[in-house]
Amino acid sequence: MIKIYHNNMCSKSRATLRLLQEGREEIEVQEYLKQVPSKAELKEILKMLQMKPLDLIRKNEVIFKENYKDKNLSDEEWIDIMLANPVLIERPIVVKDGKAAIGRPIEKIIELLKT
């Protein structure tokens, strides 16, 4: 099964979902703005992506610029901020077989699907 953390308002996320729907595998779609991942789930995603929490944050979002831009916080604090403000989570994220990729660019998802 493939899981996508999806935001329907995002063109990259919609394009990634269309790509996944062209395949033959079952897809689980989680609209993460409505159904925020748990803290454990977000930590697992970060581990699969091999990223630090700050690297998964969308730094061009107004909420980041106004509230967090110059903050020097711990990984745990950044995770809590993403959970409280899921719009800050980079998108789309696709998980398959214990691996994950962010669909920016979409070629990263294509590579993930080949594995």
Backbone hydrogen bonds, N-H to C=O, Kabsch-Sander energy under -0.5 kcal/mol:
donor,donor_aa,acceptor,acceptor_aa,energy
2,I,26,E,-2.5
3,K,95,V,-2.5
4,I,28,E,-2.7
5,Y,93,I,-3.2
6,H,4,I,-0.9
6,H,30,Q,-2.6
10,C,7,N,-2.1
11,S,9,M,-0.5
14,R,10,C,-2.4
15,A,11,S,-2.4
16,T,12,K,-2.1
17,L,13,S,-2.4
18,R,14,R,-2.3
19,L,15,A,-2.1
20,L,16,T,-2.4
21,Q,17,L,-2.4
22,E,18,R,-1.1
22,E,19,L,-0.7
23,G,19,L,-0.5
23,G,20,L,-1.3
28,E,2,I,-3.1
29,V,27,I,-0.6
30,Q,4,I,-2.9
30,Q,28,E,-0.6
31,E,29,V,-0.6
32,Y,6,H,-0.7
32,Y,30,Q,-1.5
33,L,6,H,-0.5
34,K,31,E,-1.6
35,Q,31,E,-2.9
36,V,34,K,-0.6
42,L,38,S,-2.6
43,K,39,K,-2.3
44,E,40,A,-2.1
45,I,41,E,-2.3
46,L,42,L,-2.5
47,K,43,K,-2.1
48,M,44,E,-2.5
49,L,45,I,-2.5
50,Q,46,L,-1.0
51,M,46,L,-2.2
55,D,52,K,-1.1
56,L,52,K,-0.6
56,L,53,P,-1.6
57,I,54,L,-1.0
58,R,88,L,-3.1
59,K,57,I,-1.0
61,E,58,R,-1.1
64,F,61,E,-0.5
65,K,61,E,-2.3
66,E,62,V,-2.9
67,N,63,I,-1.7
68,Y,64,F,-2.5
69,K,64,F,-1.7
71,K,68,Y,-2.1
73,L,71,K,-0.6
78,W,74,S,-2.3
79,I,75,D,-2.4
80,D,76,E,-2.4
81,I,77,E,-2.1
82,M,78,W,-2.3
83,L,79,I,-2.3
84,A,80,D,-2.0
85,N,81,I,-1.8
88,L,85,N,-2.6
89,I,86,P,-2.0
90,E,56,L,-2.8
93,I,5,Y,-1.3
94,V,101,A,-2.8
95,V,3,K,-3.0
96,K,99,K,-2.9
97,D,1,M,-0.6
99,K,96,K,-1.7
100,A,48,M,-0.6
101,A,94,V,-2.0
103,G,92,P,-2.7
104,R,102,I,-1.3
104,R,105,P,-0.5
108,K,105,P,-1.9
109,I,106,I,-1.1
110,I,106,I,-1.8
111,E,107,E,-2.3
112,L,108,K,-1.8
113,L,109,I,-2.5
114,K,110,I,-1.1
114,K,111,E,-0.5
115,T,111,E,-0.7
115,T,112,L,-1.0
